[in-house]
């Protein structure tokens, strides 16, 4: 703690001397913890992709705003048939991709057909499963017919996985993304930063920033000096560590603790022994002391959860009491399951502090009840390959930051390897229900099934710790979607 006080004091003069000039700035350097594996949101599950390109470089038919609501984007309007199965989108005219090619209904058809194709590499392919046909009516009109009504269709079209790309440039988007957004890709210095610049030919409202650099800064040891020296002016999600209280007391910075859609969980391989045994999963649930994990993994700022759902959602049900912390109960359940001599397993931890720091606490808590974990740190590329793609894991820790994503538990080949027909029926009913009161009731049923089944260790909702120069306006307080939307960001006059 004293080290950070010294750093804060040493940097004060440098920052004070630079802030007077910042009011006139049109450039911005943002710190981000993770480097994306590539820059194509339609071909990867990593949140780090959307955190750079969503709404900035790429756009969809709709978009999710800072309050989590659906707004028009490339579609200026739409009509829905009485049976809820046909969506007719009216597209903005005169839109161009960053390489100068024209955007029209053919691009929408290409993008949606590509996302739902048999060989699609889209990480959220189930978002498009309800689509039956995509028809080009004319260059600015596209008709999407669903197999059955889907209450969340317009919301789904606002995900980063559903952005519109062009056939001419789609294959190159991983390295040189070409979208229709208000910023265009400029440079990617691997291991260092990604830079985007203002698109002078943007079809919509012009952005205030001329240039934004997303600089890769993985931990507090590097983040604090970068912020205090003025090299970095904003951290949408700051790894502040023990320095947070000092930064909060400094009037030069805005510190905003917001909410995310990040359900942080102890991911469990339900298809692998002994975790296919409900009593073992229940034992793990009883062994977990959420508050100790929250203190270690999120500086005490996370909100406890008892199922896979955000407490900020109106449909949230508090199920944290389903399996209260009880070491003796956990030991008894393991004995009932036939593991009175204990269990040995692996815990694969990706880079974020919530995983690495929280994982140490979880390993200690499980050891107390007889589950001995070998901690295996992995980089994100390894996590995506070993855990997410091939299910080569026992336990892991990750924050699922996709919005309203409880439906992932109904996917046949998802990495939890969880299968419950009762749950699947609830999700199927949810997909065809548009009445919000009924949807909330179904969401509640889904949450309870997951909690009772102890599918994963449900830990906490990841907080959004935003820190930026006090003269900066327009940064998002909350993260209803995994994004750093810069379209409304500017320096104060």
BELGI-V16780 format. One record per residue. N is the residue number from 1. PSI is psi as a letter, one per 40 degrees, with the letter a starting at -180 (* if undefined). Layout:
n = [N;N]
psi = [PSI;PSI]
This chain:
n = [1;2;3;4;5;6;7;8;9;10;11;12;13;14;15;16;17;18;19;20;21;22;23;24;25;26;27;28;29;30;31;32;33;34;35;36;37;38;39;40;41;42;43;44;45;46;47;48;49;50;51;52;53;54;55;56;57;58;59;60;61;62;63;64;65;66;67;68;69;70;71;72;73;74;75;76;77;78;79;80;81;82;83;84;85;86;87;88;89;90;91;92;93;94;95;96;97;98;99;100;101;102;103;104;105;106;107;108;109;110;111;112;113;114;115;116;117;118;119;120;121;122;123;124;125;126;127;128;129;130;131;132;133;134;135;136;137;138;139;140;141;142;143;144;145;146;147;148;149;150;151;152;153;154;155;156;157;158;159;160;161;162;163;164;165;166;167;168;169;170;171;172;173;174;175;176;177;178;179;180;181;182;183;184;185;186;187;188;189;190;191;192;193;194;195;196;197;198;199;200;201;202;203;204;205;206;207;208;209;210;211;212;213;214;215;216;217;218;219;220;221;222;223;224;225;226;227;228;229;230;231;232;233;234;235;236;237;238;239;240;241;242;243;244;245;246;247;248;249;250;251;252;253;254;255;256;257;258;259;260;261;262;263;264;265;266;267;268;269;270;271;272;273;274;275;276;277;278;279;280;281;282;283;284;285;286;287;288;289;290;291;292;293;294;295;296;297;298;299;300;301;302;303;304;305;306;307;308;309;310;311;312;313;314;315;316;317;318;319;320;321;322;323;324;325;326;327;328;329;330;331;332;333;334;335;336;337;338;339;340;341;342;343;344;345;346;347;348;349;350;351;352;353;354;355;356;357;358;359;360;361;362;363;364;365;366;367;368;369;370;371;372;373;374;375;376;377;378;379;380;381;382;383;384;385;386;387;388;389;390;391;392;393;394;395;396;397;398;399;400;401;402;403;404;405;406;407;408;409;410;411;412;413;414;415;416;417;418;419;420;421;422;423;424;425;426;427;428;429;430;431;432;433;434;435;436;437;438;439;440;441;442;443;444;445;446;447;448;449;450;451;452;453;454;455;456;457;458;459;460;461;462;463;464;465;466;467;468;469;470;471;472;473;474;475;476;477;478;479;480;481;482;483;484;485;486;487;488;489;490;491;492;493]
psi = [d;d;d;d;d;d;d;d;d;d;e;d;d;d;d;d;e;e;d;d;e;d;d;e;i;e;i;h;h;i;h;i;d;h;h;i;d;a;f;h;e;e;f;i;e;h;d;d;d;d;e;d;d;h;d;d;d;i;i;a;d;i;i;h;a;e;e;e;i;h;i;i;b;d;h;d;i;i;i;h;i;d;e;e;e;h;h;h;h;h;i;i;i;e;h;i;i;e;e;e;i;i;h;a;d;d;d;d;d;d;d;d;d;d;d;e;i;d;e;i;e;h;e;f;d;e;d;e;d;e;h;d;i;h;h;h;d;i;d;e;h;h;h;h;h;i;d;i;i;h;d;e;d;d;d;d;e;e;i;d;e;e;i;h;i;i;d;d;e;d;d;e;e;d;d;g;h;h;a;e;i;e;i;i;h;d;i;h;g;h;e;c;i;h;h;i;i;h;h;e;f;i;d;a;h;i;i;d;h;d;i;h;h;h;h;h;g;e;i;d;d;d;d;d;d;d;d;d;e;e;d;h;e;i;h;d;g;h;g;d;a;e;e;d;d;d;d;d;e;h;e;e;i;h;h;h;h;a;i;a;f;g;h;h;i;g;h;h;g;e;e;h;i;e;e;e;h;d;d;d;d;d;d;d;d;d;d;h;g;d;d;d;d;d;d;d;e;f;f;e;e;i;h;i;i;e;a;g;i;h;e;e;i;d;e;h;h;h;f;e;e;d;g;i;h;g;d;d;d;d;d;d;d;d;d;d;e;e;f;e;e;i;h;h;i;i;h;h;h;i;d;i;d;d;d;d;d;d;d;d;d;d;d;d;d;d;d;d;e;e;h;h;h;h;h;h;h;i;i;d;d;d;d;d;d;d;d;d;d;e;f;g;i;c;i;i;h;i;h;h;e;i;i;f;f;d;e;d;e;e;h;d;f;i;e;d;f;h;h;h;d;d;d;d;d;d;d;d;d;d;d;e;h;d;h;d;d;d;d;d;d;d;d;d;d;d;d;d;d;d;d;d;e;f;d;i;h;h;c;i;h;h;i;h;g;h;h;i;h;e;e;h;i;e;i;h;d;i;g;e;i;g;i;g;h;e;d;e;h;i;h;i;*]
